Amino acid sequence: MFTGSLVLDVLLGDVRSLKDKRAVVRPLVAELRRRYAVAAAEVGDADLKRRAEIGVAVVAGNPGHVTEVLDACERLVAARPDLVLLSARRQLTSDTDEEYVTDG
């Protein structure tokens, strides 16, 4: 079993309040969940208006599938015109406790 996580640091576009921020982040998190069957949530920068940290997690039987899903999630976020993807951090762990970390 392999578990992968992805933490995306994003800069939001025309956001003037936390309410505006929620209007951008909530649909994005819902789309990640629906489209890729992953666990996704806003995991940081909750009190900042124009920044958000979004966490994504996936579990699969092989590391290639985990990587494919996390790649697709990262591409989806990067393609959004209403935000800028500042960084992406990944972690891949196997049930034998071997850990692989990549930064993007």
Disulfide bonds with the S-S distance in Angstrom:
none
